[in-house]
Amino acid sequence: MFLPKIGAPRQFTTLHDFLRNSNYGESEIQRRLDLPPSEEMDLIGLPFSLAEKLSNDDPLDLVIRLFLIGASIDRGDAERAFPPPAWEASRDLGLVESEANDPEKYFATIALYPVGDLFIISDRWTNPDGSPKPSFSDIVYPALSHNSLELLKWLPEEPCEAFLELCGGTGAAALQAAKLAKKTCAADITGRSAHFAKFNGALNGATNFESLEGDLYAAVKGQTFDRICAHPPYVPVLQPKDIYFGGGEDGEEITRRIIEELPDYLRPGGRLYCRTLGSDREGAPFEKRIREWLGVKQSEFDVAVFVGKNIEPFRFAVESAAKSGRGKQEVNDWRSLFGRHHIQDLLVGLIVIQRVNQPRPAFTVRRTLGEQHGRNVLDWILQWEKRMMQPGVLEDLPAMKPNVSPHMNLNIRHQVESGELIPRDFTLLTAFPFPLDTKLQPWMCSMICRCDGKHTIAELHEICKESGWIRPETPLTEFAKLFAVFISGGFLEVDEAKLPAAKE
C-alpha cells in the first residue's frame, strides 16, 4: 500500500504555508460546500457530487476538490492555481499522482484535511471516481469521524509536561497536545500509522512530537506521562477483523489492557482519557470492572465513566447481522456471546481515570453525557468529587450556601384518591451539566425551595428540625452529605462549586 514520503523540512513548510494561506479551514470548507455550520465537522462520506460546486480556477476550491473530496484535477488547472513550490512539494511528497490512463489528470493518494488548526493526512475513503475504497488490515483511519473529533474536544487545554496518545493512528491528539506539552508521543501497533503520524508531525512543524511503533505501552517502556489519551478499537467481533476495528470478542480487550498497565505509566495527578465501548454485566457495572482492572493499586485512582450512548445487545446483534447479511444465525451467535459474558447493556462514551496525588480516598462516578457536554462539565464533576474526598470536607459543608440550579425542574405526580388529587411522587430533574433525575421524599421539596443562596446548610438543618421534617437527633454531618449528593447531581450549586456555563 502507498506510503507518503518524509521529505525535507522546507517541503513541509511550503505545503503547510500554502494550505494556511489558502484558508483551508473548517468554516471556509463548510461555506464553499454549502454545509450547515457545526461544532464538529464530520466530513467522511461527503457526496462526491459536491465537487461540482467548486471551480477549477480558485486555489482553495482545487485543494478541497483534490485532498478532501478526492476528485481528480487537470494538471493545467493545478499548475495555474497552485504556486509552483507547493505543487512540486505535493508531488515530491507523494500526495498527488497522475492517472495511469490520463497523465494530464492528477488525483490525491491520501486524504488531507484540517482538524482544528492542524493539517492531517490519512488514507482515503474513496477512489478518484467516487467509488468506495476497499479497506485493508492496517488502514490509517481518518481523524474526521465524530468519535475522533469528540475525543479531541474532551482533552484538557491546560499545559502538561509529557503527553502520550495510544492507538495513535494519524497522531492528531498528540499533535493537538504538542501546543501545550513539552513532550508528546503517539504510539500505534502498525508501522503504517506510525509513518503517517510522523508525516503529520513534520507537516505541522511539531518539533516536540515523536511517532512510535509498538503494541500500546511497549513503545514507551520505562517512561511516565502526565496525560494519556486513547481511542482504541472497541467493536465486539465474532471473528478477526481489521487491526483498527475490532476490540476482541467483547469489545473491551484493548481498553482492558490499557487500564491494566496504566499504573506503570501515569504520574500522580495525571489523567487518562479513553474513548471506548464497554458493558454493564450482571452484578458488575462497567465502572466497577474498570476499577478492578487497575489491580492492587486501584486505591490510587479515581474512576469516572461518561456514557454517551447506550446500545441494547439485541439491537446491536440485529444491526450487525443486517450489515453482514448473515441474518438469524449471526443474531443467535451474538446472543450466545453476550450470554457467556453476562452482558446486559453496551455503552459508548469516555473513561477518565486520574491518579491521586495526595492522601485521600479515591472516588468512582458515572454520568450520562447530554447535548451540552464538553470538557468544562467533565472538569466540574471531577473537581467536585475530588473536593468531597478531601480531609475535613464534612466540616466545610455546613457553611456552604446552596442555591437552586437554573437548570433544575421538580416534577410532582398526583394520584386521584377519594375524588381528590393527592401528590404522590416527587422527582428532581436536570439536563445540565448531566441528564439526571432523583426521587425525593415530600419534605425535601420544601427544603429545596429554601435553597436560595442565603441560608447555610447548617441553618437549613435547623429549619428542617424545627419544622418537624427530620428528627431532632439527625446529625448535621449526615444532613450535609445529602446536599453533597444534590450538588454533585447539578440540582443545587454553591459558590465553592459554581456550575459551568451551558452552551447556547
FENGI-V12322 format. One record per pair of residues at least 24 apart in sequence whose C-alpha atoms are under 8 Angstrom apart, sorted by the first residue. I is the first residue (numbers start at 1). J is the second residue. Records with the same first field share a line. If there is no record, write none. Layout:
I=J, J
This chain:
2=109
3=94, 192, 195, 196
4=93, 94, 95, 196, 199
5=92, 93, 94, 199
6=93, 198, 199, 202
7=92, 93
9=202
11=86, 89, 93
12=89, 202, 203, 204, 205
13=203, 205
14=85, 86, 89
15=86, 89, 90, 203
16=119, 203, 204
18=83, 86
22=59, 60
23=60
24=60, 63, 64, 113, 114
25=114, 116, 117
26=114, 115, 116
29=64
32=61
40=146, 149, 150
41=144, 146
42=144, 145, 146, 149
43=144, 145
44=125, 142, 144, 145
45=125
48=130
57=81
66=107, 108
67=108, 110, 111, 112, 113
68=111, 112, 113
70=107, 108, 111, 124, 126, 127, 128, 130
71=107, 108, 128, 129, 130
72=105, 106, 107, 108, 128, 129
73=105, 106, 107
74=104, 105, 106
75=104, 105, 106
76=104
111=142
115=143, 144, 172
118=172, 175, 176, 204
119=200, 203, 204
120=170, 172, 200
121=170, 196, 199, 200
122=170, 196
136=242
137=241, 242, 243, 244
138=190, 192, 193, 242, 243, 244
139=192, 193, 244
140=169, 170, 192, 193, 196, 244
141=169, 170, 244
142=170
143=170, 172
147=275
148=231
151=231, 274, 275
152=176
153=374, 375
154=374, 375
155=273, 375
156=375
160=226, 227
161=225, 226
162=224, 225, 226, 227
163=225, 226, 227, 228
164=225, 227, 228, 229
165=228, 229, 230
166=216, 217, 228, 229, 230, 231, 232
167=216, 230, 231, 232
168=193, 194, 197, 230, 231
169=193, 194, 196, 197
170=194, 196, 197, 200
171=197, 200, 201, 211
172=197
173=229
174=209
175=201, 204, 206, 209
178=206, 208, 209
182=208
183=208, 209
184=208, 209, 210
185=209, 210, 211, 212
186=210, 211, 212
187=211, 212, 213, 214, 215, 216, 217, 219
188=212, 213, 214, 215, 216
189=213, 214, 215, 216
190=214
216=258
217=258, 261
222=265
223=265
224=264, 265, 266, 267
225=265, 266, 267, 270
226=266, 267, 268, 269, 270, 271
227=266, 270, 271, 272, 273
228=266, 271, 272, 273
229=272, 273, 274
230=272, 273, 274, 275
231=274, 275, 276
232=274, 275, 276
233=276
234=276, 277
235=277
238=333, 334
249=337
250=337, 338, 341
251=277, 278
252=277, 278
256=290, 293
259=290, 293, 294
260=293, 294, 295
261=294
262=294
263=294, 297
266=355
267=355
268=355, 356, 357
269=354, 355, 356, 357
270=354, 355
271=352, 353, 354, 355
272=351, 352, 353, 354
273=350, 351, 352, 353
274=350, 351, 352
275=348, 349, 350, 351
276=348, 349, 350, 351
277=346, 347, 348, 349
278=346, 347, 348
279=343, 344, 345, 346, 347
280=343, 344, 345, 346, 347
281=341, 342, 343, 344, 345
282=342, 343, 344
287=364, 365, 366
299=361, 362
300=355, 356, 361, 362
301=353, 354, 355, 356, 362, 363
302=353, 354, 355, 356, 362, 363, 364
303=351, 352, 353, 354, 363, 364, 365
304=351, 352, 353, 364, 365, 366, 367, 382
305=349, 350, 351, 352, 365, 366, 367
306=349, 350, 351, 366, 367, 368, 369
307=347, 348, 349, 350, 366, 367, 368, 369
308=347, 348, 349, 350, 368, 369, 370
309=347, 348, 349
310=345, 346, 347, 348
311=345, 346, 347, 348
312=344, 345, 346
313=338, 343, 344, 345, 346
360=389, 390, 391
361=389, 390
362=389
363=389
367=434, 435
368=434, 435, 436
369=434, 435
370=431, 432, 433, 434, 435
372=432, 433, 502, 503
373=433, 434
376=500
377=433, 500
380=497, 499, 500
381=488
384=488, 497
385=488
388=484
394=477, 480, 481
395=477
397=457, 480, 484
398=456, 457, 458, 476, 477, 480
399=456, 457, 458
400=456, 457, 494, 495, 496
401=451, 452, 453, 454, 455, 456, 457, 494, 495
402=451, 452, 453, 454, 455, 456, 457, 492, 493, 494, 495
403=451, 452, 453, 454, 492, 493, 494
404=448, 449, 451, 452, 453, 491, 492, 493
405=490, 491, 492, 493
407=431, 432, 491
408=490, 491
428=491
429=491
430=490, 491
432=490, 502
433=490, 499, 500, 502
434=489, 490
436=489
443=469
451=492
453=494
457=483
